[in-house]
Amino acid sequence: MPPIDLRSDTVTLPTAGMRRAMAEAEVGDDVYGEDPSVVRLQERTAALLGKPAALFVPSGSMGNQASMHPFVRPGDVVLAGAGAHILHFEGGAPAALSGVQVQSLGHDGCFDGADVRAAIHPDEAHYAPTRLVAVENTHNLSGGRVFALDRIQDVAAAARDHGLHLHLDGARLWNAVVATGTPAADWAEPFDTVSVCLSKGLGAPVGSVVCGSETVIRRVHRARKLMGGGMRQAGFLAAAGLYALENHIERLADDHAAARQLAEGLAARGLRVDPAPETNMVMFEVESPAAFSAALREREVWINPMGPGRLRAVTHLDVTSDDIDDALTRIGAVLGAGSP
Ligand SMILES: Cc1ncc(COP(=O)(O)O)c(C=O)c1O
């Protein structure tokens, strides 16, 4: 019985076309700025996001941290949505690398301009300076939720009024683009820095790209160096990213349809689930997520627990609609066995 891996959209393997593009990539030393494939990837991503400049970085975490580091000082406060990846899943990097504290706002990863205004500290000696706002779109921990564009614009207006830097963790921005039909550049427009991942839904093996103005990206470049993120013949990886941008954005609609198929199937089997996921994630509730996940694993369905009472299933490039039907049959068998 082949495993059906729904743990994350990061588990995909490069397709044959992507491997060919990687093998044939023109490369050079990117620390010297001489890798033509990296330059092409940066130019292409910047154009898609409507920003003048871009920088290839090894991971989404480094994209976020290198985007924030130049614009904060130790002791500052970064505002981010409840459950933000930068707060919960980057190893404490904001504190460890930049000396900042992250204050979370709102519910389900989303918040409004009023939340930002209410959270900004007064300019007085008792208070840590509030310096930066980070938005995550789509939002991972809330199940791939899209942060609505009008709310983003409201947040951006509040941040601008108070001179705060605005960062977008767009690890899955492509999913928001496909789910809404709103172009990437519109989502990116309010932000000073935008980090997008190539190795989540897009199926590349490695890499993220940070976009912004020329001046901002020069400073992010310095932070990438500080964090050890300069890569030499990185064009092999950039070629995979370019291939992903050309071939794997529109098909995210298939992942979203597969997520809806899964959610409807889970609801039909009596599980508590939002039957209309916005993108490629399905959060559902069981009493003992760890035990349920282990029982599913015995039937070769891989789904991770995600917080108390919840599991998260993620659809991706390597999962078909038939796989979802198979997974639902196996999940039904686990439930039928009274587990757990
Ligand atoms: C929303 C979000 N941001 C950032 C990251 C970090 O990406 P990476 O694992 O490449 O460091 C992830 C990873 O899953 C994520 O979900």
The ligand as an ORCA input file, in Angstrom:
! r2SCAN-3c Opt
* xyz 0 1
  C       3.889     30.528      6.582
  C       5.302     30.016      6.572
  N       6.311     30.881      6.580
  C       7.586     30.490      6.564
  C       7.908     29.150      6.532
  C       9.349     28.752      6.585
  O       9.798     28.116      5.459
  P      11.101     27.166      5.525
  O      10.637     25.866      6.077
  O      11.545     27.120      4.106
  O      12.097     27.835      6.414
  C       6.886     28.196      6.505
  C       7.214     26.751      6.466
  O       6.373     25.900      6.425
  C       5.549     28.635      6.541
  O       4.518     27.779      6.556
*
